[in-house]
């Protein structure tokens, strides 16, 4: 069978196969599903951030029109904890006891005949509290600290001694705000029990994990749970965990013996499905006057809820971003009375990259070295943690091509030297990287007697284009036209898949699809290997390739036959094969697995009188390995860029320092980048297929966001001479 390397790159900018369904309104999102006889749920949430419930007042709500039941900790089913996963333990089970650990915690669940009746009754539920003083300040000395719970701290050389002897040192503190994921689609759950069998429509980026969580919560086999997620209205990481409201909805359905549907409100989205944790970082850099790094000491403290272990090691990327002999990274978390944090697009790296790339830019001005050149001088082709070569790293090409497309050479390096009328003009850049991540994944491929193919896996498509790129990859491997291939996902009954997160799904699922299709072709060859009526008799699976719906001898299209003929002659309606992928071991392949890399170039305009910052244009040069679909990949980089603009200039989830209440939990008050904030965006892909995996792909979902915030603040410095070390940029920092 032909190898990946002998095939042309897929790469074509094919439009999304699910596009027509989405633009015509035919794509069913979780909130769109309904079943006969369903009731509706509404959450009641705590109005204090710490303490305990003394008494619940539910009688008035229970006797309101249409109310079916009101669940509290006093009458709720006791459920088990969900599983630990690669993201840590499951969030705490709902309605377990009278303890309050954050403002907005679920304290009751009202079920009624209509959503309006449920909402009206929920307003009648009251609680008497015994309030305690909440811990809300990240640097409150009373907060319990967790140190490196996942063992990701790194140390090599002697950073303290190297800093002491460095020719130039820089020591700074960097602050990043709490951001909220805020997908456009409100999260929704519909739970239906049939005896001990549970079917759930849920907003999730990981149906297989939701299935496992619900099975453990209710003490039933996983085979008795089915989770359906054909479409997701955005997630950005918020759908990577099975949240308490999902279990609550299933609990209510079981207790009432009817289907129950819950749709979160926008304010509830701020307290129910996670957020990017706030953080403070301390970074010390030692460098020679010729620009060679000699020491990096990067430490962080980030926020964590009282009853969770989500972990984001802000400093971890610094350990291998550049060649440096003396490095130490340390990450801690402070337990606070806040809602559970979670992954948000480019978790950890978005924050850590802001500190590191801001510091390098500041040093470039101190040393009089061009910011791009400073990064080039500290480039490494090997992983400095273990000395292994990277499986693919084209960041030098990113610098070169990105700078040329941007016009970096036109930059006057002197701060405040460039103007356009009253606007100060600034150019800034930053490196970007998101580390390799993958989990085991499975897929099944089937060719039918009519010559069509059906490939499936229990993955989700959160808008990244999974439906499309997996159909393309399947068609390529099976030698079929795209219109003859259907790829399906979003059903936990399908072969197990990893989450749509961590920029890992395209690679892991793509490798599983690759394996399934190869196995399927092999099965066809084995089927006819001893068939005297087949032109393929006696041919090994390694000697064939596929094109035009046919399996044929490699290089000899005339010696072969179609899938249709093979199935018809053997009286078979279809033939299937299952494939799988597991992350390769770096020591076995002799390479460190490289994630995606990039270089970001930004032009800003700053009004010195009003303190306004406007991003004028962005160039992103990206090494994403083998690009399966340039159109959807470019869309991912554009989306990430917009998220980075929001992180730099707009997004800040503000918590009242006295009560713990989120003060801006609506789209009227929480600012996200809109069309008017999005400038001219240019994306270019560089590099070669990654050598570490069969398909050669790297995920690009996160790398589009990484580097945008520091590139913007670096450009603001070039425009104004003011160095910004806290996000988001606010008017007072520029005036």
NORCOR-V930716 format. One record per pair of residues at least 12 apart in sequence whose ideal C-beta (glycine too) atoms are under 6 Angstrom apart, sorted by the first residue. I is the first residue (numbers start at 1). J is the second residue. Records with the same first field share a line. If there is no record, write none. Layout:
# NORCOR-V930716
I: J + J
This chain:
# NORCOR-V930716
1: 541 + 542 + 544
2: 545
4: 694
10: 472 + 476 + 628
11: 627 + 630
13: 630 + 631
14: 629
16: 465 + 468
17: 467 + 468 + 471
18: 467
27: 231
29: 185 + 231 + 233
30: 188 + 201 + 202 + 203
31: 188 + 263
33: 190 + 201
35: 192 + 259
37: 258
38: 259 + 261
39: 68 + 111 + 258 + 260
40: 112 + 115 + 118 + 261
41: 109 + 111 + 249 + 252 + 260 + 262
42: 110 + 118 + 119 + 122
43: 106 + 268
44: 107 + 108 + 122 + 125
45: 104
46: 100 + 105 + 107
48: 100 + 129 + 131
49: 102 + 103 + 134 + 337 + 660
50: 132 + 134 + 337
51: 100 + 129 + 130 + 131 + 132
52: 98 + 99 + 130
53: 98 + 127
54: 128 + 130
55: 128
56: 72 + 127
57: 126
58: 70 + 125
60: 124
61: 121 + 124 + 125
64: 121
65: 117
66: 112 + 113 + 114 + 117
67: 112 + 121
68: 111 + 112 + 256
69: 111 + 256
70: 108 + 110
71: 109
72: 108
73: 95 + 97 + 98
76: 95
77: 251
79: 93 + 217 + 247
80: 216 + 217
81: 93
82: 213 + 216 + 242
83: 212 + 216
85: 209
87: 240
88: 309 + 310
89: 309
90: 213
91: 241 + 243 + 244 + 340
92: 307
94: 106 + 244 + 247 + 248
101: 306 + 307 + 337
102: 337 + 338 + 339
103: 660 + 661
104: 271 + 339
106: 244
107: 127
108: 125
109: 248 + 252
110: 122
111: 252 + 256 + 260
134: 337 + 660
135: 336 + 337
136: 336 + 657 + 660
138: 278 + 303 + 334
143: 334 + 335
144: 335
145: 332 + 334
146: 333
147: 332
148: 331
149: 311
150: 311
152: 313 + 316
153: 329 + 330
154: 319 + 329
155: 328
156: 327
157: 325 + 326
158: 326
159: 295 + 297 + 326 + 328
162: 286 + 294 + 295 + 326
163: 284 + 286 + 295
166: 286 + 294 + 295
167: 288 + 289
168: 287
169: 286
170: 285 + 359 + 363
171: 284
172: 283 + 725
173: 282
174: 281 + 355 + 725
175: 280 + 726
176: 279 + 351 + 727
177: 278 + 652 + 727
178: 275 + 278 + 653
179: 276 + 344 + 651
180: 270 + 275 + 653
181: 236 + 237 + 238 + 344
183: 233 + 234 + 235 + 236
184: 233 + 234
185: 233 + 234
186: 263 + 264
187: 203 + 264 + 273
188: 203 + 263
189: 202 + 246 + 249 + 262
190: 261
191: 249 + 250 + 253 + 260
192: 259
193: 253 + 254
196: 220 + 224
197: 224
198: 225
199: 226
200: 227
201: 228
202: 227 + 246
203: 239
204: 229 + 239
205: 235 + 239 + 240 + 460 + 462 + 499 + 500 + 501
206: 240 + 499
207: 227 + 229 + 458 + 492
208: 458 + 492 + 496
210: 227 + 242
211: 225 + 227 + 492
213: 242
214: 250
217: 247
226: 492 + 493
227: 492
228: 491
229: 460 + 490
230: 490
232: 460 + 462
235: 462
236: 344 + 345
237: 342 + 343 + 344 + 345
238: 273 + 274
240: 343 + 499 + 501
241: 342
243: 272 + 273
245: 272
249: 262
266: 666
267: 665
270: 662 + 665
271: 339
274: 340 + 341 + 342
275: 341 + 653
276: 344
277: 302 + 303 + 312 + 341
278: 303
279: 300 + 302 + 314 + 351
280: 301
281: 300 + 314 + 355
282: 299
283: 298 + 355 + 359
284: 297
285: 359
287: 363
291: 367 + 369 + 374 + 377
293: 322 + 324 + 378
295: 326
296: 318 + 324 + 327
297: 328
298: 315 + 318 + 329
299: 330
300: 314 + 315 + 331
301: 332 + 334
302: 333
303: 336
304: 333 + 335
305: 338 + 340
306: 335
308: 340
310: 341 + 342
312: 347 + 348
313: 331 + 348
314: 331 + 348 + 351 + 352
315: 329 + 331 + 352
317: 349 + 352
318: 356
319: 385
320: 383 + 384 + 385
322: 378
323: 378 + 380 + 384
337: 660
345: 643 + 702 + 705
346: 702 + 705 + 706
349: 434 + 706
350: 705 + 706
353: 706 + 707
354: 709 + 710
357: 430 + 710
358: 710
361: 714
371: 429
372: 399 + 403
375: 431
383: 592
388: 591 + 592
389: 591
390: 592 + 594
391: 591 + 593 + 594 + 690 + 691 + 692
392: 594 + 625 + 690 + 691
393: 594 + 597
394: 623 + 686 + 687
395: 597
397: 686
398: 598 + 599 + 621 + 623 + 686
399: 599
401: 621 + 684 + 686
402: 599 + 601 + 619 + 621
405: 619
406: 601 + 619
411: 427
415: 718 + 721
416: 721
423: 605
424: 606 + 608 + 719 + 720
425: 719
426: 604 + 715 + 716 + 718 + 719
427: 603 + 715 + 718
428: 602 + 711 + 714 + 715 + 718
429: 601 + 711
430: 600 + 707 + 710 + 711
432: 598 + 600 + 703 + 706 + 707
433: 597
434: 503 + 595 + 596 + 702 + 703 + 706
435: 595
436: 593 + 595
437: 502 + 504
438: 504 + 507 + 508 + 583
439: 498
440: 582
441: 497 + 498 + 508 + 509 + 512 + 581
442: 495 + 496 + 512 + 580
443: 457 + 495 + 512 + 513 + 516 + 579
444: 456 + 495 + 516 + 578
445: 516 + 517 + 520 + 577
446: 574 + 576
447: 563 + 575
448: 574
449: 567 + 573
451: 549 + 563 + 564
452: 484
453: 478 + 480 + 485
454: 486
455: 474 + 487
456: 488 + 494
457: 489 + 494 + 495 + 497 + 509
458: 491 + 492 + 494 + 496 + 497
459: 489 + 497 + 509
460: 490 + 500
462: 500
464: 701
465: 632
467: 487
468: 632
469: 628 + 629
470: 487 + 513
471: 485 + 487
472: 628
473: 510 + 513
474: 513 + 517
477: 517
478: 517 + 546
479: 546 + 547
480: 549
503: 699 + 701 + 702
504: 699
506: 697 + 699
507: 693 + 697 + 699
508: 581
510: 695 + 697
511: 581 + 693 + 694 + 695
512: 579 + 580 + 581
514: 694 + 695
515: 579
516: 577 + 578 + 579
519: 577 + 579
520: 577
521: 546
522: 541
523: 575 + 577
524: 551 + 566
525: 541 + 544
528: 566
535: 559 + 560 + 561
549: 562 + 563
550: 562
584: 692
591: 692
593: 692
596: 624 + 698 + 700 + 703
597: 623
598: 620 + 622 + 703
599: 621
600: 620 + 707 + 708 + 711
601: 619
602: 618 + 711 + 712 + 715
603: 616 + 617
604: 715 + 716 + 719
606: 719 + 720
611: 731 + 734 + 735
613: 649 + 729
615: 645 + 679
616: 679
617: 679 + 680
618: 641 + 681
619: 682
620: 637 + 683
621: 684 + 686
622: 637 + 685
623: 686 + 687
624: 685 + 698 + 700
625: 689 + 690 + 696 + 697 + 698
626: 689 + 696 + 697
627: 685
633: 700
634: 683
636: 700 + 701 + 704
637: 683 + 704
638: 681
640: 704 + 705
641: 681 + 704 + 708
642: 673 + 678
643: 705
644: 705 + 708 + 709
645: 673 + 677
646: 672 + 673
647: 709
648: 709 + 712
649: 728 + 729
650: 671 + 728
652: 728
709: 727
